[in-house]
Amino acid sequence: MPPTLKEPAPPSQEFVKQSSLYQEFLAEREEILKHKWLESERLGYDIGFERALLDWIRKHREGWRAARRQQLSHQQSGAAEPRS
């Protein structure tokens, strides 16, 4: 089957992709995938996304969200740490 041309996303989809809720979802998903990889490496087998999700929520979500809120509030107030 030949590759199809990717059509531009409708404006409503672009709005969703730019929304803070969607950006938060993507950031959280990335952390869960990192956790999945680390735990799978530690245990020596793929633990799967669902197990990683539940484990990450139980162990790390609250702290991650608090740190993310603090980081975002600093960025919005212009008090972000300078990067090295």
Sine and cosine of phi, psi and omega as CSV:
sin_phi,cos_phi,sin_psi,cos_psi,sin_omega,cos_omega
0.00,0.00,0.80,-0.60,-0.02,-1.00
-0.94,0.34,0.49,-0.87,0.03,-1.00
-0.91,0.42,0.59,-0.81,0.02,-1.00
-0.99,-0.11,0.47,-0.88,0.07,-1.00
-0.96,0.28,0.70,-0.71,0.02,-1.00
-0.99,0.14,0.87,-0.49,0.00,-1.00
-0.99,0.15,0.51,-0.86,0.05,-1.00
-0.89,0.46,0.59,-0.81,0.00,-1.00
-0.92,0.38,0.60,-0.80,0.08,-1.00
-0.87,0.49,0.40,-0.92,-0.03,-1.00
-0.81,0.58,-0.57,0.82,-0.01,-1.00
-0.91,0.42,-0.60,0.80,0.03,-1.00
-0.94,0.35,-0.61,0.80,0.04,-1.00
-0.90,0.44,-0.62,0.78,0.04,-1.00
-0.88,0.48,-0.69,0.72,0.00,-1.00
-0.89,0.46,-0.70,0.72,-0.02,-1.00
-0.89,0.45,-0.46,0.89,-0.01,-1.00
-1.00,0.01,-0.16,0.99,-0.08,-1.00
-0.94,0.35,0.52,-0.85,0.00,-1.00
-0.91,0.41,-0.53,0.85,0.02,-1.00
-0.90,0.43,-0.69,0.72,0.02,-1.00
-0.92,0.39,-0.65,0.76,0.03,-1.00
-0.89,0.45,-0.62,0.78,0.04,-1.00
-0.91,0.42,-0.68,0.73,0.05,-1.00
-0.85,0.52,-0.72,0.69,-0.02,-1.00
-0.90,0.45,-0.66,0.75,0.00,-1.00
-0.91,0.41,-0.67,0.74,0.01,-1.00
-0.92,0.40,-0.67,0.74,0.02,-1.00
-0.87,0.49,-0.65,0.76,0.03,-1.00
-0.88,0.47,-0.66,0.75,0.03,-1.00
-0.91,0.41,-0.63,0.78,0.03,-1.00
-0.91,0.42,-0.66,0.75,0.03,-1.00
-0.91,0.42,-0.61,0.79,0.08,-1.00
-0.89,0.45,-0.69,0.72,0.01,-1.00
-0.89,0.46,-0.67,0.74,0.03,-1.00
-0.86,0.52,-0.72,0.69,-0.02,-1.00
-0.90,0.44,-0.74,0.67,-0.02,-1.00
-0.88,0.47,-0.71,0.71,0.00,-1.00
-0.93,0.37,-0.61,0.79,0.04,-1.00
-0.90,0.44,-0.67,0.75,0.05,-1.00
-0.90,0.43,-0.68,0.74,-0.02,-1.00
-0.89,0.45,-0.66,0.75,-0.06,-1.00
-1.00,0.05,-0.31,0.95,0.04,-1.00
1.00,0.03,0.20,0.98,0.07,-1.00
-0.41,-0.91,0.35,-0.94,-0.01,-1.00
-0.95,0.32,0.88,-0.47,-0.04,-1.00
-0.99,0.13,-0.21,0.98,0.01,-1.00
1.00,0.09,0.39,-0.92,-0.08,-1.00
-0.93,0.37,-0.67,0.74,-0.07,-1.00
-0.89,0.46,-0.71,0.71,0.03,-1.00
-0.90,0.43,-0.67,0.74,0.03,-1.00
-0.89,0.46,-0.66,0.75,0.02,-1.00
-0.86,0.51,-0.79,0.62,-0.04,-1.00
-0.90,0.43,-0.65,0.76,0.02,-1.00
-0.91,0.41,-0.69,0.72,0.00,-1.00
-0.90,0.44,-0.68,0.73,0.02,-1.00
-0.86,0.51,-0.72,0.69,-0.06,-1.00
-0.92,0.39,-0.64,0.77,-0.13,-0.99
-0.99,-0.13,-0.51,0.86,-0.22,-0.97
-0.78,-0.62,-0.33,0.94,-0.17,-0.99
-0.85,0.52,-0.74,0.68,-0.07,-1.00
-0.86,0.50,-0.74,0.67,0.01,-1.00
-0.91,0.41,-0.64,0.77,0.01,-1.00
-0.89,0.45,-0.69,0.72,0.00,-1.00
-0.91,0.42,-0.66,0.75,0.02,-1.00
-0.89,0.46,-0.71,0.71,0.01,-1.00
-0.91,0.42,-0.63,0.78,0.00,-1.00
-0.92,0.40,-0.68,0.73,0.04,-1.00
-0.87,0.49,-0.68,0.73,0.01,-1.00
-0.90,0.43,-0.69,0.72,0.01,-1.00
-0.88,0.48,-0.71,0.70,-0.02,-1.00
-0.92,0.40,-0.60,0.80,0.01,-1.00
-0.93,0.38,-0.58,0.81,0.07,-1.00
-0.92,0.40,-0.65,0.76,0.01,-1.00
-0.90,0.43,-0.65,0.76,-0.03,-1.00
-0.94,0.33,-0.50,0.87,0.00,-1.00
-1.00,0.05,-0.04,1.00,0.02,-1.00
0.99,0.15,0.19,0.98,-0.04,-1.00
-0.97,-0.23,0.46,0.89,-0.01,-1.00
-0.91,0.42,0.55,-0.83,0.03,-1.00
-0.90,0.43,0.67,-0.75,0.08,-1.00
-0.93,0.37,0.59,-0.80,0.00,-1.00
-1.00,0.03,0.57,-0.82,0.03,-1.00
-1.00,0.04,0.00,0.00,0.00,0.00
